[in-house]
Amino acid sequence: HLPTWGRLVTKLHVGALGNLFTQTPGLRHVVRALAGVDQRRPMPKFRKGASARKDAAREIARREPQGKPVAIWADSFSDAFEGNQLLGLVATLISAGYAPQMIEQDACCGLTWITTGQLDGAKAHLRKALDVLYPIAKAGTPIVGMEPSCMAVWRSDAGELLEGDERVTEVAHATHTLAELLDKTDGWNPPDLSGHTIVAQPHCHQSSVLGWAADQKLLERTGAKVVTLGGCCGLAGNFGVEKGHYEVSVKVAEHDLLPAIDAAGPDAILLADGFSCRKQIKDLRERQALTLGELIAAHL
């Protein structure tokens, strides 16, 4: 029920209060115990003000972009927790000649219900999301998402869970990663990152369902030295935070991710579109990984 809690926190603007319970010594131990979270696993911080969707919508209104319309579908993680992922995506899309529009209605894909086996709840969320996303897709407007695991739902799980609902196919075809959209954008060129090293951690769902080819092609065009990891970060959604899984989670990170970060050094750019991947990097190395949108926006 994490997306539900996230929407409630941002709607009531009580992120600071939520962080008091999840970040304060003593209190956070109680919260982790009640939630079944390993005591060694730091809790993510909620946004203190409005949702990221509202902040991004205000930024779009301020800049009044002109160009081809594109709809931004914000996942629950980017929307409710601290970070500038959506603002980076907005800036990148505007620089590429698009006029982004935030989808401000709730359109949760039900990912957390899927991963915890609550399939009836997942189906209900998917149907509600289709009510929002299908008219956009039907109108021919591209939909850009951010969280690979959420986007992968439309290209795999949704079709299986809602078999026979033709809207799923329409939405799946209309939904793109940022790299997929930019790869099809005539005249767009990435920033010159020659001299930089980028350590890229593809999300497992992106590698297995969405594909990483467009991202790899884009990163190579920047001129940077790109180190693309082939293994999992080890957090794997709820798995790495649950009691009894911490040691395995860290061992997986030690196989590819952590050695690559250490070898690349402190000046390397760490790239990870997945919320779980960024959190694992933050938890185990105290480093901040960027999404692709943030990376491009930072070097425009």
N, C-alpha and C positions, 0 to 999 in steps of 0.2 A: 504493500500500500504506500510505498515511498512517493509516487507521483501525487497521490491524494494529499499526503502530509505536506509536500512541497507547495502545492497550490494553496493550501490553507494558510501556510506560513507567509507566503508572499501576498496573498489577498488581505490578510489582517495586518501586514507589516510588522510581524513579531519575530523577524529573523534574529534580531539581537537577543531576544529572550530565549529563543531556541538554542542559540550559540552558548548562552550562559549555562544551559544544562549539558550541552555536548562538549564544551571546551573547558569548563572549570574543574580542577582537580577535586576528586571526591564525588561531585555530582556526575561527572562523565563516567566514572566507574559504575555507578548505579544504572545509568542509562544503558551503557554497554551490556551490563549483566541482564537487564530486563529485555534487551533487544536480541540477545544471543550472539553479541559481537565479541570477538576476542579482545581482551584487555590491552593487547599490544598494538591494536589497529586504531590509528587516529580517526576521529569522526570528521566528515566534511563539514564545511561551514556554510550555513544558509546565507542568502542575500539579506542585507539589513533593511532594504527598502522595498520598492516595487519589484515585480518580476522582471527578468531580463527582456522579455517580450515587450513590455511597456517602455523600458529604457530604449530599446532598439527602435520602436515605433516613433518615439519622440525625436530620436536622432535622424530618422528618415524624413520626418516632417520638417525638421530644421534645415536639412540640406536640399529639400525639394528636387530630388534627382529626376533627370529626363532620360528616356531610353526605353528599351524593351522591358515590359513588366516581368517580374519573376517573384514568386511567392516563397517566403521563408517559413519553413515548418520547424518550430523550436521544440526540441525534446524536453522532457521533464527535468533532466539533470542540468542542462545548460540554463534552463529557465529559473530554477529554484536555488541553485548553489552559486557561491561566489565565482567570479570570473568575467572576462570580457570577450568570450567566444562569439557571442552574437554581434557585438559591435564590430569586431574584426571582420566578420562575414559581411556585414552591411557595407563597411568601407571598401572591401575588396570588390563586391558586386558593383558598387557605384563607379569605382575606378575602371571597371571593365565595360562600362557603358550601359548598365542595367538600371532599371528603376525598381528596386526591391519593395515589396509590400509584406508586412508582417501578418501572418495568420494569427490573430489574437484570440480566436475561439479555442477552447480546449479540444485537442485532437490527439489524445494519448493512444499509442499503438498497442498498449497492453503488455509491453515487454516484460515488466516485472511479474505480471500474473503468469505469463508463459513460463518464465524461468523457475517459478516456484510451483508449477503444476496446477495452477488455478485456471483451467482452460475455459470454463464457463464465463468467468470474469473477463478473461482476455477477449473472448468473442464479443461480449457486450461493449467493451471499450473500442474494439475495432469497428463495430457497426456505427458507433457514435462518431468515430474519426472519419469514416467514409462519408457520413452526412456532411462533414465540413470540407473534406479534401476532394471528393468526387466532382462537385461543380467546378472547382478550380481546374482540375485536370481536363474535364470535358470542354472547358473554354479554351484549351490549348496553352494555358499558362504553365511554364515549367515550375516545378516545386523543388526547392533546394533544402536538404536536411543537413544536420550536423553530426549527430551521434550515429556511428556506423551500425551498432547493434539494433537501434530503432529502425533505421532505414532498411536493414536487411529483413525486417519483419514483413514489409510489403512485397519483397521479392521471393519470400519462401513461406514463412509460417502463416501469413494471412490467407494465402490461397488454399492452404490445407485446412485451416480452421473454418473458413467461410466458403467452403467448396460450393460452386454454383453461383456465387455472387459476382456478377460480371464487373462490378465497380472496382474490384480489387485489381484486375488486370489493367484497367485504365489508369488507376492511381500509381501502380507499380511502374508503368511506362513513363509517367509524367515526373516521377521522382528521380532526382539526380544528386550525386555528390557534387561538391564544389569543383573538384578536379574534372569530373565528367562534363559539367557545364562549360567550364573554361576551355576545355579541349575542343569544344564545338563552337567557340566564340571567335568569329573572324576578326583578324587584326589585333587580337589581344596577345600581349607578350608579358611573361613574368618578370619580376625585378631581377637585376643582375646581382647574384650572390656569390660571385667569384671570390675565392679566398676563404669562404666559410665552409665548415663541416656541418652537415645535417645528419643526425642520428634519428632515423624514422622508425617508429614502432607501429606497424599496421595493426589495427584491431583484428582479432581473430575472425569476427563475422565479416569484416571487409575482405580479408584474404580468401575466405571460403565461399562467400555468397556474392558480395558486390564486385569484388575484383580490385586489384591495386594498380593495374597497368596505367590508368590515366594519371594517377598520382605520381608514379615513377617517372613517366614521360615529362610531366610538368616540372618536377624537381630537377631532373637532368637538364632541362632547358634553362634553369637559373644559373648554371655554371658552377654550382657548389659541388663539393665532394659529398656524395650521398651514401650513407651506410644504412641499408634497409635490412631490418631484422626479420628473420624467418620464424622465430618462435613466439610463444605467448608471453605476455607480461607477467602472468601468474595470478593476477587478482581475479579475473574471470567473473565479473559481476558480483553476485552475493557470495560466491564460493569463498573468496579470499578473506572476507570479513567474518565469516562464521567461526564459532568455536570449533577447534579440532582440525582446522584447515590451514592455520597460519604457517606452519613449518613447510608444508607442501607448496603453498603460495610463494614463499620466499625462495625455495629451492628452484622453482620454475623460473623465477626472475633472475636467479644466479646463472642460469644456463646460457642465455643470450643477452638479455636486456642490460643487466648491471655491468657485466664485463665490457660491453660496447660503450656504455656511458663513461666508465672509468678510463677506458683506452682513449676515447676521443678528447678528454680533458674538459676543463671548466668553461672554455670558450665555445664549445660546440653548441649548436642549436638543437634542442630536443623537440621532436615533432610527434604528436600523438593526437589524433582526432577523437579517440575513445576516452570517455570519462574515467573508466576503470584504469586504463593505461596511464593517464596523467596522474591519477591518484596513487598508483603503485610507485611511480617515479618520485612523487612528492614524499610519500611515506618512507621509502627506503633510501633515497639519496638527497632529500631536501632540495630538489631541483624542480623548476617550473617548466613543464613542457607546453608548447604552443600548438594550437590547431592550425590547419593549413590557412584558414582565413586570417588568423592573427599574424601568422608568419608573413604573408603577402602584405597585409595592411601595415605592418611595422617597417617594411622596406619600400613602400611606394615612393 
